[in-house]
């Protein structure tokens, strides 16, 4: 199984990541990675969320327009 970000999702992540790092620029997360990408396949589309392991903030990258 392979998951890919669309150009729009990647742009949305890059903008959010920049804001997250301005808010808190440390990398003390236990699992060694600041950001975790969560892909959830559904019957309609693959939902893509990103979790900031440092701040516990989360963003939905998928543009859902049902």
PQR file with spaces between the fields and no chain letter, atoms N, CA, C, O and H, PARSE charges and radii, in Angstrom:
ATOM       1  N    UNK     1       0.846   -1.161    0.000 -0.4000 1.5000
ATOM       2  CA   UNK     1       0.000    0.000    0.000 -0.0000 2.0000
ATOM       3  C    UNK     1       0.896    1.229    0.000  0.5500 1.7000
ATOM       4  O    UNK     1       1.912    1.271    0.693 -0.5500 1.4000
ATOM       5  N    UNK     2       0.514    2.216   -0.774 -0.4000 1.5000
ATOM       6  CA   UNK     2       1.302    3.435   -0.876 -0.0000 2.0000
ATOM       7  C    UNK     2       0.400    4.643   -0.702  0.5500 1.7000
ATOM       8  O    UNK     2      -0.685    4.710   -1.281 -0.5500 1.4000
ATOM       9  H    UNK     2      -0.312    2.182   -1.337  0.4000 1.0000
ATOM      10  N    UNK     3       0.853    5.593    0.097 -0.4000 1.5000
ATOM      11  CA   UNK     3       0.116    6.832    0.323 -0.0000 2.0000
ATOM      12  C    UNK     3       0.983    7.992   -0.143  0.5500 1.7000
ATOM      13  O    UNK     3       2.185    8.032    0.119 -0.5500 1.4000
ATOM      14  H    UNK     3       1.734    5.538    0.568  0.4000 1.0000
ATOM      15  N    UNK     4       0.358    8.929   -0.835 -0.4000 1.5000
ATOM      16  CA   UNK     4       1.077   10.105   -1.316 -0.0000 2.0000
ATOM      17  C    UNK     4       0.279   11.356   -0.995  0.5500 1.7000
ATOM      18  O    UNK     4      -0.952   11.347   -0.976 -0.5500 1.4000
ATOM      19  H    UNK     4      -0.618    8.897   -1.049  0.4000 1.0000
ATOM      20  N    UNK     5       1.016   12.436   -0.742 -0.4000 1.5000
ATOM      21  CA   UNK     5       0.374   13.724   -0.551 -0.0000 2.0000
ATOM      22  C    UNK     5       0.176   14.383   -1.909  0.5500 1.7000
ATOM      23  O    UNK     5       1.020   14.268   -2.799 -0.5500 1.4000
ATOM      24  H    UNK     5       2.015   12.443   -0.757  0.4000 1.0000
ATOM      25  N    UNK     6      -0.941   15.070   -2.055 -0.4000 1.5000
ATOM      26  CA   UNK     6      -1.141   15.868   -3.258 -0.0000 2.0000
ATOM      27  C    UNK     6      -0.311   17.137   -3.129  0.5500 1.7000
ATOM      28  O    UNK     6       0.190   17.449   -2.049 -0.5500 1.4000
ATOM      29  H    UNK     6      -1.627   15.164   -1.333  0.4000 1.0000
ATOM      30  N    UNK     7      -0.171   17.845   -4.195 -0.4000 1.5000
ATOM      31  CA   UNK     7       0.572   19.107   -4.170 -0.0000 2.0000
ATOM      32  C    UNK     7      -0.066   20.082   -3.176  0.5500 1.7000
ATOM      33  O    UNK     7       0.630   20.776   -2.434 -0.5500 1.4000
ATOM      34  H    UNK     7      -0.578   17.592   -5.072  0.4000 1.0000
ATOM      35  N    UNK     8      -1.395   20.122   -3.177 -0.4000 1.5000
ATOM      36  CA   UNK     8      -2.133   21.017   -2.281 -0.0000 2.0000
ATOM      37  C    UNK     8      -1.931   20.614   -0.816  0.5500 1.7000
ATOM      38  O    UNK     8      -1.754   21.476    0.045 -0.5500 1.4000
ATOM      39  H    UNK     8      -1.960   19.558   -3.780  0.4000 1.0000
ATOM      40  N    UNK     9      -1.958   19.295   -0.531 -0.4000 1.5000
ATOM      41  CA   UNK     9      -1.746   18.814    0.844 -0.0000 2.0000
ATOM      42  C    UNK     9      -0.335   19.129    1.317  0.5500 1.7000
ATOM      43  O    UNK     9      -0.137   19.532    2.463 -0.5500 1.4000
ATOM      44  H    UNK     9      -2.102   18.595   -1.230  0.4000 1.0000
ATOM      45  N    UNK    10       0.637   18.950    0.446 -0.4000 1.5000
ATOM      46  CA   UNK    10       2.028   19.235    0.804 -0.0000 2.0000
ATOM      47  C    UNK    10       2.215   20.717    1.101  0.5500 1.7000
ATOM      48  O    UNK    10       2.913   21.082    2.046 -0.5500 1.4000
ATOM      49  H    UNK    10       0.477   18.623   -0.485  0.4000 1.0000
ATOM      50  N    UNK    11       1.597   21.559    0.302 -0.4000 1.5000
ATOM      51  CA   UNK    11       1.676   23.006    0.527 -0.0000 2.0000
ATOM      52  C    UNK    11       1.027   23.381    1.862  0.5500 1.7000
ATOM      53  O    UNK    11       1.559   24.198    2.614 -0.5500 1.4000
ATOM      54  H    UNK    11       1.029   21.262   -0.466  0.4000 1.0000
ATOM      55  N    UNK    12      -0.118   22.778    2.141 -0.4000 1.5000
ATOM      56  CA   UNK    12      -0.816   23.038    3.404 -0.0000 2.0000
ATOM      57  C    UNK    12       0.039   22.592    4.587  0.5500 1.7000
ATOM      58  O    UNK    12       0.114   23.288    5.600 -0.5500 1.4000
ATOM      59  H    UNK    12      -0.549   22.115    1.529  0.4000 1.0000
ATOM      60  N    UNK    13       0.688   21.425    4.459 -0.4000 1.5000
ATOM      61  CA   UNK    13       1.569   20.942    5.532 -0.0000 2.0000
ATOM      62  C    UNK    13       2.751   21.876    5.726  0.5500 1.7000
ATOM      63  O    UNK    13       3.070   22.237    6.859 -0.5500 1.4000
ATOM      64  H    UNK    13       0.628   20.860    3.637  0.4000 1.0000
ATOM      65  N    UNK    14       3.406   22.273    4.645 -0.4000 1.5000
ATOM      66  CA   UNK    14       4.583   23.145    4.754 -0.0000 2.0000
ATOM      67  C    UNK    14       4.249   24.452    5.460  0.5500 1.7000
ATOM      68  O    UNK    14       5.033   24.923    6.284 -0.5500 1.4000
ATOM      69  H    UNK    14       3.147   21.979    3.725  0.4000 1.0000
ATOM      70  N    UNK    15       3.101   25.043    5.151 -0.4000 1.5000
ATOM      71  CA   UNK    15       2.677   26.283    5.812 -0.0000 2.0000
ATOM      72  C    UNK    15       2.400   26.050    7.294  0.5500 1.7000
ATOM      73  O    UNK    15       2.784   26.864    8.133 -0.5500 1.4000
ATOM      74  H    UNK    15       2.465   24.660    4.482  0.4000 1.0000
ATOM      75  N    UNK    16       1.738   24.950    7.618 -0.4000 1.5000
ATOM      76  CA   UNK    16       1.410   24.616    9.007 -0.0000 2.0000
ATOM      77  C    UNK    16       2.686   24.294    9.783  0.5500 1.7000
ATOM      78  O    UNK    16       2.851   24.732   10.921 -0.5500 1.4000
ATOM      79  H    UNK    16       1.426   24.288    6.937  0.4000 1.0000
ATOM      80  N    UNK    17       3.580   23.535    9.170 -0.4000 1.5000
ATOM      81  CA   UNK    17       4.841   23.173    9.816 -0.0000 2.0000
ATOM      82  C    UNK    17       5.629   24.428   10.196  0.5500 1.7000
ATOM      83  O    UNK    17       6.182   24.516   11.292 -0.5500 1.4000
ATOM      84  H    UNK    17       3.446   23.179    8.245  0.4000 1.0000
ATOM      85  N    UNK    18       5.671   25.377    9.294 -0.4000 1.5000
ATOM      86  CA   UNK    18       6.384   26.630    9.556 -0.0000 2.0000
ATOM      87  C    UNK    18       5.800   27.333   10.780  0.5500 1.7000
ATOM      88  O    UNK    18       6.544   27.828   11.627 -0.5500 1.4000
ATOM      89  H    UNK    18       5.222   25.305    8.403  0.4000 1.0000
ATOM      90  N    UNK    19       4.468   27.376   10.873 -0.4000 1.5000
ATOM      91  CA   UNK    19       3.814   28.011   12.021 -0.0000 2.0000
ATOM      92  C    UNK    19       4.082   27.240   13.312  0.5500 1.7000
ATOM      93  O    UNK    19       4.286   27.840   14.367 -0.5500 1.4000
ATOM      94  H    UNK    19       3.864   26.974   10.185  0.4000 1.0000
ATOM      95  N    UNK    20       4.080   25.919   13.225 -0.4000 1.5000
ATOM      96  CA   UNK    20       4.338   25.096   14.407 -0.0000 2.0000
ATOM      97  C    UNK    20       5.755   25.323   14.921  0.5500 1.7000
ATOM      98  O    UNK    20       5.971   25.417   16.129 -0.5500 1.4000
ATOM      99  H    UNK    20       3.913   25.432   12.368  0.4000 1.0000
ATOM     100  N    UNK    21       6.712   25.410   14.015 -0.4000 1.5000
ATOM     101  CA   UNK    21       8.103   25.609   14.427 -0.0000 2.0000
ATOM     102  C    UNK    21       8.340   27.011   14.976  0.5500 1.7000
ATOM     103  O    UNK    21       9.213   27.207   15.821 -0.5500 1.4000
ATOM     104  H    UNK    21       6.536   25.334   13.033  0.4000 1.0000
ATOM     105  N    UNK    22       7.563   27.992   14.499 -0.4000 1.5000
ATOM     106  CA   UNK    22       7.652   29.344   15.063 -0.0000 2.0000
ATOM     107  C    UNK    22       7.091   29.355   16.485  0.5500 1.7000
ATOM     108  O    UNK    22       7.601   30.052   17.362 -0.5500 1.4000
ATOM     109  H    UNK    22       6.853   27.833   13.812  0.4000 1.0000
ATOM     110  N    UNK    23       6.038   28.572   16.694 -0.4000 1.5000
ATOM     111  CA   UNK    23       5.393   28.497   18.008 -0.0000 2.0000
ATOM     112  C    UNK    23       6.270   27.756   19.012  0.5500 1.7000
ATOM     113  O    UNK    23       6.344   28.137   20.180 -0.5500 1.4000
ATOM     114  H    UNK    23       5.624   28.005   15.982  0.4000 1.0000
ATOM     115  N    UNK    24       6.933   26.694   18.552 -0.4000 1.5000
ATOM     116  CA   UNK    24       7.752   25.856   19.425 -0.0000 2.0000
ATOM     117  C    UNK    24       8.785   25.169   18.546  0.5500 1.7000
ATOM     118  O    UNK    24       8.437   24.281   17.766 -0.5500 1.4000
ATOM     119  H    UNK    24       6.872   26.384   17.603  0.4000 1.0000
ATOM     120  N    UNK    25      10.048   25.564   18.658 -0.4000 1.5000
ATOM     121  CA   UNK    25      11.068   25.039   17.746 -0.0000 2.0000
ATOM     122  C    UNK    25      11.897   23.889   18.328  0.5500 1.7000
ATOM     123  O    UNK    25      12.963   23.571   17.800 -0.5500 1.4000
ATOM     124  H    UNK    25      10.331   26.284   19.291  0.4000 1.0000
ATOM     125  N    UNK    26      11.421   23.266   19.401 -0.4000 1.5000
ATOM     126  CA   UNK    26      12.174   22.160   19.983 -0.0000 2.0000
ATOM     127  C    UNK    26      11.768   20.822   19.341  0.5500 1.7000
ATOM     128  O    UNK    26      10.706   20.692   18.734 -0.5500 1.4000
ATOM     129  H    UNK    26      10.555   23.524   19.829  0.4000 1.0000
ATOM     130  N    UNK    27      12.649   19.853   19.502 -0.4000 1.5000
ATOM     131  CA   UNK    27      12.421   18.509   18.963 -0.0000 2.0000
ATOM     132  C    UNK    27      12.637   17.477   20.066  0.5500 1.7000
ATOM     133  O    UNK    27      13.543   16.649   19.972 -0.5500 1.4000
ATOM     134  H    UNK    27      13.513   19.958   19.995  0.4000 1.0000
ATOM     135  N    UNK    28      11.817   17.523   21.101 -0.4000 1.5000
ATOM     136  CA   UNK    28      11.986   16.617   22.236 -0.0000 2.0000
ATOM     137  C    UNK    28      11.050   15.415   22.176  0.5500 1.7000
ATOM     138  O    UNK    28      10.866   14.728   23.180 -0.5500 1.4000
ATOM     139  H    UNK    28      11.081   18.196   21.177  0.4000 1.0000
ATOM     140  N    UNK    29      10.472   15.159   21.045 -0.4000 1.5000
ATOM     141  CA   UNK    29       9.483   14.085   20.986 -0.0000 2.0000
ATOM     142  C    UNK    29      10.138   12.736   21.279  0.5500 1.7000
ATOM     143  O    UNK    29      11.267   12.470   20.866 -0.5500 1.4000
ATOM     144  H    UNK    29      10.621   15.717   20.229  0.4000 1.0000
ATOM     145  N    UNK    30       9.415   11.912   21.985 -0.4000 1.5000
ATOM     146  CA   UNK    30       9.914   10.612   22.431 -0.0000 2.0000
ATOM     147  C    UNK    30      10.194    9.685   21.259  0.5500 1.7000
ATOM     148  O    UNK    30      11.174    8.940   21.282 -0.5500 1.4000
ATOM     149  H    UNK    30       8.498   12.128   22.321  0.4000 1.0000
ATOM     150  N    UNK    31       9.353    9.720   20.241 -0.4000 1.5000
ATOM     151  CA   UNK    31       9.508    8.764   19.146 -0.0000 2.0000
ATOM     152  C    UNK    31      10.544    9.199   18.111  0.5500 1.7000
ATOM     153  O    UNK    31      10.741    8.503   17.114 -0.5500 1.4000
ATOM     154  H    UNK    31       8.557   10.325   20.222  0.4000 1.0000
ATOM     155  N    UNK    32      11.199   10.315   18.322 -0.4000 1.5000
ATOM     156  CA   UNK    32      12.279   10.724   17.438 -0.0000 2.0000
ATOM     157  C    UNK    32      11.857   11.535   16.234  0.5500 1.7000
ATOM     158  O    UNK    32      12.709   12.046   15.507 -0.5500 1.4000
ATOM     159  H    UNK    32      11.040   10.880   19.131  0.4000 1.0000
ATOM     160  N    UNK    33      10.567   11.664   16.007 -0.4000 1.5000
ATOM     161  CA   UNK    33      10.086   12.447   14.877 -0.0000 2.0000
ATOM     162  C    UNK    33       9.119   13.501   15.346  0.5500 1.7000
ATOM     163  O    UNK    33       8.211   13.219   16.128 -0.5500 1.4000
ATOM     164  H    UNK    33       9.875   11.249   16.598  0.4000 1.0000
ATOM     165  N    UNK    34       9.305   14.691   14.882 -0.4000 1.5000
ATOM     166  CA   UNK    34       8.441   15.790   15.315 -0.0000 2.0000
ATOM     167  C    UNK    34       7.025   15.623   14.783  0.5500 1.7000
ATOM     168  O    UNK    34       6.062   15.885   15.503 -0.5500 1.4000
ATOM     169  H    UNK    34      10.043   14.920   14.247  0.4000 1.0000
ATOM     170  N    UNK    35       6.884   15.191   13.537 -0.4000 1.5000
ATOM     171  CA   UNK    35       5.571   15.107   12.914 -0.0000 2.0000
ATOM     172  C    UNK    35       5.246   13.677   12.497  0.5500 1.7000
ATOM     173  O    UNK    35       6.074   12.989   11.901 -0.5500 1.4000
ATOM     174  H    UNK    35       7.667   14.977   12.952  0.4000 1.0000
ATOM     175  N    UNK    36       4.034   13.242   12.818 -0.4000 1.5000
ATOM     176  CA   UNK    36       3.546   11.926   12.403 -0.0000 2.0000
ATOM     177  C    UNK    36       2.425   12.120   11.388  0.5500 1.7000
ATOM     178  O    UNK    36       1.478   12.870   11.624 -0.5500 1.4000
ATOM     179  H    UNK    36       3.362   13.802   13.303  0.4000 1.0000
ATOM     180  N    UNK    37       2.547   11.442   10.272 -0.4000 1.5000
ATOM     181  CA   UNK    37       1.515   11.478    9.240 -0.0000 2.0000
ATOM     182  C    UNK    37       0.585   10.298    9.437  0.5500 1.7000
ATOM     183  O    UNK    37       1.032    9.158    9.565 -0.5500 1.4000
ATOM     184  H    UNK    37       3.316   10.833   10.080  0.4000 1.0000
ATOM     185  N    UNK    38      -0.707   10.572    9.461 -0.4000 1.5000
ATOM     186  CA   UNK    38      -1.721    9.549    9.715 -0.0000 2.0000
ATOM     187  C    UNK    38      -2.606    9.443    8.468  0.5500 1.7000
ATOM     188  O    UNK    38      -3.310   10.390    8.115 -0.5500 1.4000
ATOM     189  H    UNK    38      -1.071   11.498    9.357  0.4000 1.0000
ATOM     190  N    UNK    39      -2.562    8.298    7.816 -0.4000 1.5000
ATOM     191  CA   UNK    39      -3.356    8.066    6.619 -0.0000 2.0000
ATOM     192  C    UNK    39      -4.491    7.114    6.972  0.5500 1.7000
ATOM     193  O    UNK    39      -4.256    6.025    7.494 -0.5500 1.4000
ATOM     194  H    UNK    39      -1.990    7.529    8.103  0.4000 1.0000
ATOM     195  N    UNK    40      -5.722    7.529    6.686 -0.4000 1.5000
ATOM     196  CA   UNK    40      -6.893    6.712    6.992 -0.0000 2.0000
ATOM     197  C    UNK    40      -7.695    6.487    5.714  0.5500 1.7000
ATOM     198  O    UNK    40      -8.396    7.384    5.247 -0.5500 1.4000
ATOM     199  H    UNK    40      -5.913    8.414    6.262  0.4000 1.0000
ATOM     200  N    UNK    41      -7.585    5.271    5.145 -0.4000 1.5000
ATOM     201  CA   UNK    41      -8.363    4.977    3.943 -0.0000 2.0000
ATOM     202  C    UNK    41      -9.854    4.891    4.272  0.5500 1.7000
ATOM     203  O    UNK    41     -10.239    4.258    5.255 -0.5500 1.4000
ATOM     204  H    UNK    41      -7.015    4.542    5.525  0.4000 1.0000
ATOM     205  N    UNK    42     -10.683    5.519    3.458 -0.4000 1.5000
ATOM     206  CA   UNK    42     -12.135    5.429    3.588 -0.0000 2.0000
ATOM     207  C    UNK    42     -12.694    5.038    2.223  0.5500 1.7000
ATOM     208  O    UNK    42     -11.951    4.942    1.247 -0.5500 1.4000
ATOM     209  H    UNK    42     -10.371    6.033    2.659  0.4000 1.0000
ATOM     210  N    UNK    43     -13.981    4.817    2.161 -0.4000 1.5000
ATOM     211  CA   UNK    43     -14.590    4.456    0.881 -0.0000 2.0000
ATOM     212  C    UNK    43     -14.662    5.653   -0.065  0.5500 1.7000
ATOM     213  O    UNK    43     -14.842    5.479   -1.271 -0.5500 1.4000
ATOM     214  H    UNK    43     -14.585    4.896    2.954  0.4000 1.0000
ATOM     215  N    UNK    44     -14.525    6.856    0.469 -0.4000 1.5000
ATOM     216  CA   UNK    44     -14.618    8.067   -0.343 -0.0000 2.0000
ATOM     217  C    UNK    44     -13.233    8.567   -0.770  0.5500 1.7000
ATOM     218  O    UNK    44     -13.024    8.928   -1.928 -0.5500 1.4000
ATOM     219  H    UNK    44     -14.379    6.997    1.448  0.4000 1.0000
ATOM     220  N    UNK    45     -12.303    8.584    0.168 -0.4000 1.5000
ATOM     221  CA   UNK    45     -10.950    9.074   -0.118 -0.0000 2.0000
ATOM     222  C    UNK    45     -10.013    8.637    1.010  0.5500 1.7000
ATOM     223  O    UNK    45     -10.449    8.053    2.002 -0.5500 1.4000
ATOM     224  H    UNK    45     -12.472    8.291    1.109  0.4000 1.0000
ATOM     225  N    UNK    46      -8.740    8.924    0.845 -0.4000 1.5000
ATOM     226  CA   UNK    46      -7.767    8.698    1.918 -0.0000 2.0000
ATOM     227  C    UNK    46      -7.630    9.995    2.702  0.5500 1.7000
ATOM     228  O    UNK    46      -7.237   11.025    2.155 -0.5500 1.4000
ATOM     229  H    UNK    46      -8.386    9.399    0.039  0.4000 1.0000
ATOM     230  N    UNK    47      -7.959    9.936    3.993 -0.4000 1.5000
ATOM     231  CA   UNK    47      -7.809   11.109    4.850 -0.0000 2.0000
ATOM     232  C    UNK    47      -6.365   11.196    5.310  0.5500 1.7000
ATOM     233  O    UNK    47      -5.751   10.192    5.669 -0.5500 1.4000
ATOM     234  H    UNK    47      -8.279    9.100    4.438  0.4000 1.0000
ATOM     235  N    UNK    48      -5.833   12.410    5.294 -0.4000 1.5000
ATOM     236  CA   UNK    48      -4.449   12.618    5.717 -0.0000 2.0000
ATOM     237  C    UNK    48      -4.436   13.657    6.825  0.5500 1.7000
ATOM     238  O    UNK    48      -4.869   14.794    6.639 -0.5500 1.4000
ATOM     239  H    UNK    48      -6.332   13.225    5.002  0.4000 1.0000
ATOM     240  N    UNK    49      -3.928   13.244    7.985 -0.4000 1.5000
ATOM     241  CA   UNK    49      -3.762   14.142    9.123 -0.0000 2.0000
ATOM     242  C    UNK    49      -2.295   14.147    9.508  0.5500 1.7000
ATOM     243  O    UNK    49      -1.563   13.197    9.233 -0.5500 1.4000
ATOM     244  H    UNK    49      -3.576   12.320    8.136  0.4000 1.0000
ATOM     245  N    UNK    50      -1.876   15.225   10.147 -0.4000 1.5000
ATOM     246  CA   UNK    50      -0.511   15.296   10.667 -0.0000 2.0000
ATOM     247  C    UNK    50      -0.597   15.688   12.133  0.5500 1.7000
ATOM     248  O    UNK    50      -1.311   16.620   12.503 -0.5500 1.4000
ATOM     249  H    UNK    50      -2.471   15.997   10.371  0.4000 1.0000
ATOM     250  N    UNK    51       0.135   14.969   12.950 -0.4000 1.5000
ATOM     251  CA   UNK    51       0.207   15.236   14.384 -0.0000 2.0000
ATOM     252  C    UNK    51       1.578   15.803   14.702  0.5500 1.7000
ATOM     253  O    UNK    51       2.597   15.222   14.328 -0.5500 1.4000
ATOM     254  H    UNK    51       0.715   14.213   12.649  0.4000 1.0000
ATOM     255  N    UNK    52       1.607   16.934   15.391 -0.4000 1.5000
ATOM     256  CA   UNK    52       2.846   17.515   15.897 -0.0000 2.0000
ATOM     257  C    UNK    52       3.093   16.861   17.248  0.5500 1.7000
ATOM     258  O    UNK    52       2.398   17.160   18.219 -0.5500 1.4000
ATOM     259  H    UNK    52       0.779   17.406   15.695  0.4000 1.0000
ATOM     260  N    UNK    53       4.064   15.981   17.317 -0.4000 1.5000
ATOM     261  CA   UNK    53       4.337   15.223   18.536 -0.0000 2.0000
ATOM     262  C    UNK    53       4.886   16.081   19.671  0.5500 1.7000
ATOM     263  O    UNK    53       4.919   15.640   20.819 -0.5500 1.4000
ATOM     264  H    UNK    53       4.628   15.738   16.528  0.4000 1.0000
ATOM     265  N    UNK    54       5.308   17.277   19.365 -0.4000 1.5000
ATOM     266  CA   UNK    54       5.831   18.184   20.392 -0.0000 2.0000
ATOM     267  C    UNK    54       4.700   18.957   21.074  0.5500 1.7000
ATOM     268  O    UNK    54       4.726   19.154   22.288 -0.5500 1.4000
ATOM     269  H    UNK    54       5.281   17.635   18.432  0.4000 1.0000
ATOM     270  N    UNK    55       3.706   19.395   20.292 -0.4000 1.5000
ATOM     271  CA   UNK    55       2.636   20.237   20.831 -0.0000 2.0000
ATOM     272  C    UNK    55       1.289   19.522   20.916  0.5500 1.7000
ATOM     273  O    UNK    55       0.346   20.035   21.519 -0.5500 1.4000
ATOM     274  H    UNK    55       3.685   19.235   19.305  0.4000 1.0000
ATOM     275  N    UNK    56       1.202   18.339   20.313 -0.4000 1.5000
ATOM     276  CA   UNK    56      -0.047   17.568   20.208 -0.0000 2.0000
ATOM     277  C    UNK    56      -1.101   18.259   19.352  0.5500 1.7000
ATOM     278  O    UNK    56      -2.272   17.882   19.401 -0.5500 1.4000
ATOM     279  H    UNK    56       1.968   17.922   19.824  0.4000 1.0000
ATOM     280  N    UNK    57      -0.709   19.261   18.570 -0.4000 1.5000
ATOM     281  CA   UNK    57      -1.621   19.880   17.611 -0.0000 2.0000
ATOM     282  C    UNK    57      -1.758   18.941   16.413  0.5500 1.7000
ATOM     283  O    UNK    57      -0.833   18.200   16.079 -0.5500 1.4000
ATOM     284  H    UNK    57       0.242   19.566   18.530  0.4000 1.0000
ATOM     285  N    UNK    58      -2.921   18.986   15.777 -0.4000 1.5000
ATOM     286  CA   UNK    58      -3.180   18.121   14.639 -0.0000 2.0000
ATOM     287  C    UNK    58      -3.845   18.941   13.540  0.5500 1.7000
ATOM     288  O    UNK    58      -4.613   19.862   13.818 -0.5500 1.4000
ATOM     289  H    UNK    58      -3.672   19.588   16.048  0.4000 1.0000
ATOM     290  N    UNK    59      -3.544   18.599   12.297 -0.4000 1.5000
ATOM     291  CA   UNK    59      -4.168   19.259   11.161 -0.0000 2.0000
ATOM     292  C    UNK    59      -4.647   18.205   10.163  0.5500 1.7000
ATOM     293  O    UNK    59      -3.971   17.204    9.924 -0.5500 1.4000
ATOM     294  H    UNK    59      -2.920   17.851   12.071  0.4000 1.0000
ATOM     295  N    UNK    60      -5.809   18.446    9.593 -0.4000 1.5000
ATOM     296  CA   UNK    60      -6.333   17.594    8.527 -0.0000 2.0000
ATOM     297  C    UNK    60      -5.906   18.217    7.212  0.5500 1.7000
ATOM     298  O    UNK    60      -6.284   19.349    6.908 -0.5500 1.4000
ATOM     299  H    UNK    60      -6.358   19.259    9.787  0.4000 1.0000
ATOM     300  N    UNK    61      -5.123   17.490    6.429 -0.4000 1.5000
ATOM     301  CA   UNK    61      -4.639   18.013    5.164 -0.0000 2.0000
ATOM     302  C    UNK    61      -5.620   17.780    4.017  0.5500 1.7000
ATOM     303  O    UNK    61      -5.632   18.531    3.041 -0.5500 1.4000
ATOM     304  H    UNK    61      -4.817   16.570    6.676  0.4000 1.0000
ATOM     305  N    UNK    62      -6.433   16.750    4.138 -0.4000 1.5000
ATOM     306  CA   UNK    62      -7.363   16.399    3.073 -0.0000 2.0000
ATOM     307  C    UNK    62      -8.446   17.458    2.953  0.5500 1.7000
ATOM     308  O    UNK    62      -9.053   17.868    3.942 -0.5500 1.4000
ATOM     309  H    UNK    62      -6.423   16.141    4.930  0.4000 1.0000
ATOM     310  N    UNK    63      -8.668   17.883    1.741 -0.4000 1.5000
ATOM     311  CA   UNK    63      -9.713   18.868    1.465 -0.0000 2.0000
ATOM     312  C    UNK    63     -11.030   18.110    1.280  0.5500 1.7000
ATOM     313  O    UNK    63     -11.303   17.586    0.199 -0.5500 1.4000
ATOM     314  H    UNK    63      -8.175   17.550    0.937  0.4000 1.0000
ATOM     315  N    UNK    64     -11.831   18.054    2.322 -0.4000 1.5000
ATOM     316  CA   UNK    64     -13.094   17.324    2.303 -0.0000 2.0000
ATOM     317  C    UNK    64     -14.197   18.284    1.939  0.5500 1.7000
ATOM     318  O    UNK    64     -14.429   19.284    2.618 -0.5500 1.4000
ATOM     319  H    UNK    64     -11.609   18.479    3.199  0.4000 1.0000
ATOM     320  N    UNK    65     -14.868   17.965    0.864 -0.4000 1.5000
ATOM     321  CA   UNK    65     -15.943   18.821    0.383 -0.0000 2.0000
ATOM     322  C    UNK    65     -17.130   17.950    0.001  0.5500 1.7000
ATOM     323  O    UNK    65     -17.446   17.800   -1.179 -0.5500 1.4000
ATOM     324  H    UNK    65     -14.680   17.153    0.312  0.4000 1.0000
ATOM     325  N    UNK    66     -17.788   17.375    1.009 -0.4000 1.5000
ATOM     326  CA   UNK    66     -18.909   16.458    0.752 -0.0000 2.0000
ATOM     327  C    UNK    66     -20.197   17.222    0.665  0.5500 1.7000
ATOM     328  O    UNK    66     -21.254   16.628    0.453 -0.5500 1.4000
ATOM     329  H    UNK    66     -17.531   17.496    1.968  0.4000 1.0000
